[in-house]
Amino acid sequence: MTEATGVVVVGLGATGIAIAESLVSRRDCELSGALDIGADKAGVPLADFVAGAPRVPVVSRRASAPSLEGWSRSSMRSRSTPSSEI
């Protein structure tokens, strides 16, 4: 069986929450965190917004999310090249 891909959702508005909810039930993905600029969401467990999600705190800054550190948006899509090498 293929290992699940860790996914961090960026934005917990209506669309971000819907995406996160769909990821919870997938076997090929693992919802591992969320980033949202809203101060009211920072530090709140992701599970408070999405049933079945891990109880990891929502972060409000990219630097607070180690799994995103050093990656550009385009490299995250391709999952190949850290931004420091672009």
N, C-alpha and C positions, 0 to 999 in steps of 0.2 A: 504494500500500500504506500502511496506517495505521502510524504510529510506535508502537513498543513502549512500554508503560507500565512505568516503573521501579518495582520492588517491593522493600521492605525487610521481611524476616521478623522478627517479634518473638517470641523464644523459640526455642531450639534443643533442645527436648526431642524425644521421639519424634514428636509431631504436627508441630512446627515443621520438623523435618528432612524429614518426608514431604511437607509442603507445598512446601518449598524444592526438593526433588527433582522434584516435578511441574512447578514453574515453569521449571526449566532447559530443558525440551524445548518449551516454548510459544513461539510466534512473536509473540504479542500482548503478552507480558510480558518484562521483562528483570530478572532477579534481580540487584539492585545492592548488597545488603548485608544484614547481620543484626545484631540487638541481643539480648543475653542477659545476665542479671544474674550468671551464674556466673563467678566469678573465673578458673576454670580454662579458660574459653572466650575470655575477653577477649584480644584481640591475635592470636589464632590465625586463620590464613587460613580464610575460609568454605569454600574448596575442600577443606580437610582434613575437613570434616563432610559435604559434599555434592559428589559427583562432577560435574564439569562447571560448577561454580559459579566465579565470579571469585575471584581470590586476594586479595580485600580483607579486612582484619582485622575480626573480629567486635568490636563495641563493647559495653561493659557499662553505659553510661549514655546516656540520651536526648540529653543535651547534647553527647555525642561524635558524634552522627549528624546532621550539618548538614542532611540532607534531611528530617529530622523536626522540626527546630527551629522553634518557633512554631506548631505545628499540634496541635490537639486530636484525640482519637480520632474524634469525630463528624465533624470537618472532613476528616480523612483519608479517611473512608468516602465522603463526598460530593465530596471534592477541590475544594471551592469557597471556603471561608472560613477564613482564618488565625485562630487563637484570639485574637490581639490585636484582632480586629475583632468578636468575639462579644460 
